[in-house]
């Protein structure tokens, strides 16, 4: 089985003419009765060998971490080994799952190395959100943001693994929010709106990447996919937390109905941008909300089964009619929006 990335590589190498690749994609889209963009291809595996190699990589990385111990050099050793293995499995073999794993272990190793190094040098407080966050902790958080961001950028420049941008962005968002909490203690009760704002910024970045590849045929589309996957929980979790869907006990009927309405809005956005991450991230919350509505309606003991049936049937229907629904929605959308999203 050959992926979109393999086809792009063949075009870049001059083996397949660009026009032939374009007509081949158009033919495959016609066979499936939907544009290739609607399929939202993401390459996780190039074969079972990916899983085999990933298990071996995990063993090597974990063993290296244990042998190095809880020292400054432990994270650095993991990062160095991850980079070295990526030179073969990513740069030469272009294996999907091992490349993702090696990117995550590299950034994780550099982050752990930077954290321990800064704690030794600056005496950073281990309680980053404590009321007595000292200047050294604040400085350390800022430097750690820079270390992780620079590490992700260096890895991207060398290997161009699509998940790199999202992984680096996620680490920087987490540390940046920690830095804000440390600098401005008065903002700590407002962590949910700040996190949601971060999610909206990441979402805007994902849309920006999508706009550079509306046909969804290059690596830029894969980068956008991972950014959407990062943005979705950053937006969804704080929003539904604010509605009281993460507390103990049964949610209020008004909150449950609001959650269902928001999920419908997410569905419209997902159709417009032709991405499903928002729907998947919010699914657990909307199932809980639907169960609460049914319980208020008197379906005691049956609300979970009915909720699963309603949600599952709804998503299956949307999946079957995704292309038709997008085409209808885009006809109703303003012209500027149609210009910046994939064609139906």
C-alpha positions in Angstrom: 0.0 0.0 0.0 1.4 3.4 -1.0 0.5 6.6 0.9 0.0 10.2 -0.3 3.5 10.9 1.0 5.0 8.2 -1.1 3.2 9.6 -4.2 4.6 13.0 -3.4 8.1 11.5 -3.1 7.7 9.9 -6.5 6.7 13.2 -8.0 9.6 15.0 -6.3 12.0 12.3 -7.6 10.8 12.7 -11.1 9.5 9.2 -11.3 5.8 10.2 -11.7 4.8 13.4 -13.5 2.9 15.9 -11.3 0.0 16.0 -13.8 -0.2 12.2 -13.7 -0.3 12.2 -9.9 -3.0 14.9 -9.9 -5.2 12.9 -12.4 -4.6 9.7 -10.3 -5.9 11.5 -7.2 -8.9 12.8 -9.1 -9.6 9.2 -10.4 -9.4 7.7 -6.9 -11.7 10.5 -5.5 -14.2 9.8 -8.3 -14.1 6.1 -7.4 -14.9 6.9 -3.8 -17.5 9.5 -4.7 -15.8 12.1 -2.5 -12.7 14.3 -2.8 -9.5 13.0 -1.4 -9.5 15.9 1.1 -12.6 14.5 2.7 -10.9 11.3 3.5 -8.4 13.1 5.9 -5.5 10.7 5.3 -3.0 10.4 8.1 -0.1 8.0 7.9 0.5 6.1 11.2 1.8 2.8 9.8 3.8 1.8 6.8 3.5 -1.8 7.8 3.7 -4.1 10.8 7.4 -3.6 10.9 6.6 -0.1 12.3 5.1 -1.7 15.4 8.1 -4.1 15.7 10.6 -1.3 15.4 8.6 1.0 17.8 8.6 -1.7 20.5 12.4 -2.0 20.1 12.8 1.7 20.3 10.7 1.9 23.4 12.8 -0.7 25.1 16.1 1.1 24.2 14.8 4.4 25.3 13.4 3.1 28.6 16.6 1.2 29.3 18.7 4.2 28.6 16.6 6.3 30.9 16.9 3.8 33.8 20.6 3.3 33.3 21.3 7.1 33.3 19.2 7.5 36.4 17.5 10.6 37.7 20.3 12.9 36.6 20.7 15.8 34.3 22.3 13.6 31.7 19.4 11.1 31.7 17.2 13.2 29.5 20.1 14.3 27.3 21.0 10.6 26.7 17.5 9.8 25.7 17.4 12.9 23.3 20.8 12.0 21.7 19.8 8.3 21.2 16.4 9.4 19.8 18.0 11.8 17.3 20.6 9.1 16.3 17.9 6.5 15.6 15.8 9.1 13.7 18.7 9.6 11.3 18.1 6.0 10.1 14.4 5.2 10.8 13.1 8.7 9.9 15.5 10.3 7.5 16.4 7.1 5.5 13.6 4.5 6.1 10.7 7.1 6.5 8.9 4.8 8.9 5.7 6.5 10.3 5.1 5.2 13.8 8.8 5.0 14.8 9.3 8.6 13.6 6.4 9.8 15.8 7.8 7.9 18.8 11.4 9.2 18.3 10.1 12.8 18.0 8.2 12.5 21.2 11.1 10.9 23.1 13.5 13.5 21.7 11.4 16.4 22.9 10.6 14.7 26.2 14.3 14.0 26.8 15.3 17.6 26.0 12.5 18.9 28.2 13.6 16.6 31.1 17.2 17.6 30.7 16.4 21.3 30.6 14.1 21.0 33.7 16.7 19.2 35.9 19.5 21.4 34.6 17.6 24.6 35.4 16.5 23.3 38.8 20.2 22.7 39.7 21.4 26.0 38.3 18.6 28.3 39.4 17.0 26.4 42.3 13.6 26.3 40.7 10.7 25.5 42.9 9.2 22.2 42.0 5.7 23.5 42.8 5.2 25.6 39.7 1.7 26.8 40.7 2.5 27.5 44.4 1.7 30.9 45.8 5.4 31.5 46.6 6.7 31.0 43.0 10.1 32.6 43.2 11.9 34.6 40.4 14.2 31.7 39.7 11.2 29.4 38.9 9.7 32.1 36.6 13.0 32.5 34.8 13.4 28.8 34.6 10.0 28.3 33.0 10.7 30.9 30.4 14.0 29.3 29.6 12.4 25.8 29.5 9.9 27.1 26.9 12.8 28.3 24.8 14.7 25.0 25.1 11.7 22.9 24.1 10.7 25.2 21.3 14.2 25.3 19.9 14.5 21.5 20.1 11.2 21.0 18.3 12.3 23.5 15.6 15.7 21.8 15.1 14.0 18.4 14.8 11.6 19.8 12.3 14.3 21.4 10.2 16.2 18.1 10.0 13.4 15.5 9.7 10.1 17.2 8.9 8.0 14.8 10.9 4.4 16.2 10.7 3.6 15.8 14.4 6.7 17.9 15.4 4.9 21.3 15.1 2.1 20.1 17.3 4.3 18.5 19.9 6.5 21.6 20.2 3.5 23.8 20.3 1.8 21.7 23.0 4.8 21.8 25.2 5.2 25.6 24.8 1.5 26.2 25.4 1.7 24.2 28.7 4.8 25.9 29.9 3.6 29.4 28.8 0.4 28.9 30.8 2.5 27.8 33.7 4.6 30.9 33.3 1.5 33.1 33.3 0.2 31.5 36.4 3.6 32.0 38.1 3.9 35.6 37.1 0.2 36.6 37.8 -1.2 34.6 40.7 -4.5 36.5 40.4 -5.1 34.8 37.1 -5.0 31.2 38.5 -8.7 30.9 39.0 -9.1 31.7 35.3 -7.1 28.8 34.0 -10.0 27.5 31.9 -10.5 30.7 29.8 -6.7 31.0 29.4 -6.4 27.4 28.2 -9.3 27.8 25.8 -7.7 30.9 24.4 -4.5 28.9 23.9 -6.6 26.3 22.1 -8.2 28.9 19.8 -4.7 30.2 18.9 -3.5 26.7 18.1 -6.7 26.2 16.1 -5.9 29.3 14.1 -2.4 28.0 13.4 -3.9 24.7 12.2 -6.3 26.5 9.9 -3.3 28.5 8.6 -1.4 25.4 7.7 -4.6 23.9 6.1 -4.9 27.0 3.9 -1.6 26.3 2.4 -2.8 22.9 1.1 -6.5 22.9 0.4 -6.2 19.7 -1.7 -4.8 17.9 1.4 -2.0 16.1 -0.6 1.2 17.3 1.0 3.0 17.1 4.4 1.5 20.4 5.3 -1.9 18.8 5.6 -0.5 16.2 8.1 1.0 19.1 10.1 -2.4 20.7 10.2 -4.1 17.5 11.3 -1.9 17.1 14.4 -2.4 20.8 15.3 -6.2 20.3 15.0 -5.8 17.3 17.3 -3.9 19.4 19.8 -6.3 22.4 19.6 -9.5 20.4 20.0 -9.0 19.3 23.7 -7.5 22.6 24.6 -10.8 24.3 23.5 -13.2 21.5 24.5 -12.0 20.6 28.0 -12.1 24.2 29.5 -15.4 25.0 27.8 -17.2 21.9 29.1 -15.5 22.3 32.5 -17.1 25.8 32.7 -20.5 24.2 32.0 -20.0 21.9 35.1 -19.7 18.7 33.1 -16.6 17.6 34.9 -17.9 17.9 38.4 -19.3 15.1 40.6 -23.0 14.2 40.3 -25.5 14.9 37.6 -25.2 17.9 35.3 -27.9 20.6 35.4 -30.4 20.3 32.5 -29.5 23.8 31.2 -25.8 22.9 31.1 -26.5 19.6 29.4 -28.6 21.3 26.7 -25.9 24.0 26.3 -23.3 21.2 25.8 -25.4 19.6 23.1 -25.9 22.9 21.3 -22.2 23.6 21.4 -21.5 20.2 20.0 -23.8 21.0 17.1 -21.8 24.2 16.5 -18.6 22.1 16.6 -20.2 20.0 13.9 -20.8 23.0 11.7 -17.2 24.1 12.2 -15.9 20.6 11.5 -17.8 20.4 8.3 -16.6 23.8 7.1 -12.9 23.1 7.7 -13.3 19.4 6.8 -11.7 18.2 10.1 -13.2 15.8 12.6 -10.9 16.4 15.6 -13.4 18.8 17.4 -16.2 16.2 17.1 -14.0 13.4 18.5 -12.6 15.4 21.4 -16.0 16.6 22.5 -17.8 13.2 22.1 -17.3 12.1 25.7 -18.8 15.3 27.0 -21.8 15.3 24.7 -22.5 11.6 25.6 -22.6 12.7 29.3 -24.8 15.6 28.5 -27.2 13.5 26.5 -27.4 11.0 29.3 -28.2 13.8 31.7 -31.0 15.1 29.4 -32.5 11.6 29.1 -32.3 11.1 32.9 -34.2 14.4 33.4 -36.7 13.0 30.9 -37.3 9.9 33.0 -35.2 7.3 31.2 -33.7 6.1 34.5 -31.4 3.1 34.0 -31.5 3.3 30.2 -30.0 6.7 29.6 -26.4 5.4 28.9 -27.5 2.8 26.3 -29.9 5.2 24.6 -27.2 7.9 24.6 -24.7 5.5 23.0 -27.2 4.6 20.4 -28.1 8.2 19.6 -24.5 9.4 19.4 -23.3 6.4 17.4 -26.2 6.6 14.9 -25.7 10.3 14.5 -21.9 10.0 13.9 -22.5 7.2 11.4 -25.1 9.2 9.6 -22.7 12.2 9.4 -19.9 10.0 8.2 -22.0 8.6 5.4 -23.3 12.0 4.3 -20.2 14.0 5.1 -19.6 15.1 1.6 -23.2 15.9 0.9 -23.5 17.9 4.1 -20.3 19.8 3.4 -21.5 20.7 -0.1 -24.8 22.0 1.2 -23.1 24.0 4.0 -20.5 25.5 1.6 -23.3 26.7 -0.7 -24.8 28.6 2.2 -21.5 29.9 3.5 -20.1 33.4 2.5 -17.8 33.4 -0.4 -14.6 34.4 1.7 -15.0 31.3 3.8 -15.3 29.0 0.7 -12.1 30.5 -0.6 -10.1 29.3 2.5 -11.5 25.8 2.9 -11.3 22.6 0.8 -13.8 22.4 -2.0 -16.8 20.1 -1.5 
